[in-house]
Amino acid sequence: MRHDLQYQQQTANVPRILLNSYTDGNIEGEAFVTDHIFSYIISGKHEVWLSGIKYTFGEGDFRFFRSNQLARYVKSPVSGVFRSVAVHMDQYTLRAMSEQYGLKKDQTNTSEVPLLIHPDNLLRGYVDSLQAYLHLPQPDQRLITLKTQELVLLLIKNDTRFKNILFDFSEPGKLDLEAFMNRHYRYNVSMERFAFLTGRSLSGFKRDFEKIYHTTPGKWLVQKRLQEAKWRIEDKKEKPANLYLDLGFEDLSHFSHAYKKAFRYAPNRKINIK
């Protein structure tokens, strides 16, 4: 059974406190991280892929995920359950804090984001204090905002790098398009999202893409994913049903049709070895 308690309004730009609880085996997927997220694992294992790098977290881990990035994940129950608490720090709340407290970035953050946080007693106490909010039928959004602001101040106290991360309101800068696409082609996201993450307008993204690859982004993505699928099926002996989602295809039928069109045989064909 999957159970998500989400404290949010139906409008954008509100902080959220979420309790994630799963009891039906592994939960897999991909996501575009729109807010900065602080998360604490109560039980279970969480594997996350960011920019091609795999991170593994377990019970008791305090984590931070920066906004505006693509992530793949697998959440695995341990002893029958996966549970975590997450606090989403939205841009509206952070901008309001910046004005209220004079919190500004004083340099561009170029170091790796501290995904795994080494908690102090204040952060441990903060996590304990969230328990009272996780089962309220109608939480007061004002209280959720105050708890989010408290977390922001505690994170900065725990690690001063957080100030330059949380209060950097600039949009993604123009990235090396070829390097970015080679790391993220497996993600099933829109062209508008790829353009934004590489610091370009949609038209600029398509124009730069054409200069590098001499084809459209859509055609290149399908070809790139299918080439990897062919290698994994024929060389690594993986089953099509186990990899199509990992390569950004929405369903097995769509994947099989595209594969057969590209290579003129089905992905599940039997290969005779003489």
Long-range contacts (C-beta under 8 A, 24 or more apart in sequence): 2-27, 5-134, 5-135, 7-133, 7-136, 7-139, 7-141, 7-144, 9-141, 12-90, 13-90, 13-91, 13-92, 13-93, 14-90, 14-92, 14-93, 14-141, 14-144, 14-145, 15-87, 15-88, 15-89, 15-90, 15-93, 15-144, 15-145, 15-147, 15-148, 16-86, 16-87, 16-88, 16-90, 16-144, 17-85, 17-86, 17-87, 17-88, 17-130, 17-133, 17-134, 17-139, 17-144, 17-147, 17-148, 18-85, 18-86, 18-87, 18-88, 19-83, 19-84, 19-85, 19-134, 20-75, 20-82, 20-83, 20-84, 20-85, 20-86, 21-81, 21-82, 21-83, 22-75, 22-77, 22-81, 22-82, 22-83, 23-77, 23-80, 23-81, 23-82, 25-77, 26-74, 26-75, 26-76, 26-77, 27-73, 27-74, 27-75, 27-82, 28-72, 28-73, 28-74, 28-75, 28-245, 29-72, 29-73, 30-70, 30-71, 30-72, 30-73, 30-187, 30-188, 30-189, 31-70, 31-71, 31-73, 32-69, 32-70, 32-71, 32-189, 32-193, 33-65, 33-66, 33-67, 33-68, 33-69, 33-70, 33-71, 34-67, 34-68, 35-67, 35-88, 35-89, 35-90, 35-91, 36-64, 36-65, 36-66, 36-67, 36-88, 36-89, 36-94, 36-165, 36-166, 37-63, 37-64, 37-65, 37-67, 37-86, 37-87, 37-88, 37-89, 38-62, 38-63, 38-64, 38-86, 38-87, 38-89, 38-117, 38-151, 38-155, 39-63, 39-64, 39-65, 39-84, 39-85, 39-86, 39-87, 40-84, 40-85, 40-86, 40-127, 41-83, 41-84, 42-83, 42-84, 42-85, 43-77, 43-78, 43-79, 43-81, 43-82, 43-83, 44-75, 44-76, 44-77, 44-78, 44-81, 44-82, 44-83, 44-84, 45-75, 45-76, 45-78, 45-82, 46-73, 46-74, 46-75, 46-76, 46-82, 46-84, 47-73, 47-74, 47-76, 48-72, 48-73, 49-73, 50-115, 51-183, 51-184, 52-183, 55-115, 55-116, 57-116, 61-116, 62-116, 62-117, 62-118, 62-119, 62-123, 62-127, 63-115, 63-116, 63-117, 64-113, 64-114, 64-115, 64-117, 64-155, 64-162, 65-113, 65-115, 66-113, 66-165, 67-91, 68-172, 68-196, 68-197, 69-197, 70-184, 70-187, 70-189, 70-197, 72-186, 72-187, 72-246, 85-127, 85-130, 85-134, 87-130, 87-147, 87-148, 87-151, 88-148, 89-148, 89-151, 89-152, 89-166, 90-148, 91-169, 93-145, 93-148, 93-149, 93-152, 94-152, 94-166, 94-167, 94-169, 95-169, 97-149, 97-152, 98-167, 98-169, 103-156, 103-163, 103-166, 103-167, 104-167, 105-163, 105-164, 105-167, 105-168, 106-163, 106-164, 107-164, 108-164, 108-168, 109-161, 109-164, 109-165, 109-168, 111-161, 113-165, 114-159, 114-161, 114-162, 117-155, 117-158, 117-159, 118-158, 119-158, 120-157, 120-158, 122-154, 122-157, 122-158, 123-154, 123-155, 123-158, 126-150, 126-151, 126-154, 171-196, 171-199, 172-196, 172-197, 172-198, 172-199, 173-199, 174-198, 174-199, 174-200, 175-199, 177-205, 177-208, 177-209, 177-212, 178-212, 181-209, 181-217, 181-220, 185-220, 185-221, 185-224, 185-225, 185-248, 186-225, 186-228, 186-246, 186-247, 186-248, 187-248, 188-248, 188-249, 188-250, 191-217, 191-218, 221-248, 222-258, 222-262, 223-262, 225-249, 226-258, 226-259, 226-262, 226-263, 229-255, 229-259, 229-267, 230-259, 230-263, 233-267, 234-271, 239-268, 240-267, 240-268
